[in-house]
Amino acid sequence: MATISKKDREGLIKDLKSNDEIIALKAISKLQKAGDSSFLIDVLEALSSTTEIGIESAISQLLFDLKDKEAIEELVNNLINPAFFDIRLIMLSACWQSGIDLSHRLPEFITVASTGSYMECLEVLTVIENWDAIADQDMLENETIRLKAFLNESDTPENDEMIFSIIEELEKFVVQ
């Protein structure tokens, strides 16, 4: 993994956030080669602010290729950051595409499912479907109860079926 010097960091961030596709794509390529997860917030900010399809596609692919546990954990930390609500689908997709077990972060995913769109619920379901187990049975029980309570008070009927599917998936992880 190549490291990016502090001196080069500012310029790379500026290039990453450029709406000039050629400049931004070069910065994205440098980040891919460096594998430096400390740039994750800058990458999310660039994705959120770009209007260029080519830049959006390249950044999305960068996120989908993430295999660094620290970077994925930071991605989950930012799922509830209002600044990134417009790119949350891409962030959720990157979570399940990473192949990293994030079952210990179930509460964050349940928060997204209970506050998000139908498509965000679908992505949360996909994340959960890719887990082998949930070790913390108390957390599993609490989050299942939270989702059931959400369903009882739901004002988003379009999401209810997906929430029900998430509950069914979670019940598969209950250890008898």
Sequence and secondary structure as in RCSB ss.txt:
>XXXX:A:sequence
MATISKKDREGLIKDLKSNDEIIALKAISKLQKAGDSSFLIDVLEALSSTTEIGIESAISQLLFDLKDKEAIEEL
VNNLINPAFFDIRLIMLSACWQSGIDLSHRLPEFITVASTGSYMECLEVLTVIENWDAIADQDMLENETIRLKAF
LNESDTPENDEMIFSIIEELEKFVVQ
>XXXX:A:secstr
     HHHHHHHHHHHT S HHHHHHHHHHHHHHT GGGHHHHHHHHHH   HHHHHHHHHHHHT   HHHHHHH
HHTTT GGGGGGHHHHHHHHHHT    GGGHHHHHHHHHHS HHHHHHHHHHHHT S  S HHHHHHHHHHHHHH
HHH S HHHHHHHHHHHHHHHTT   
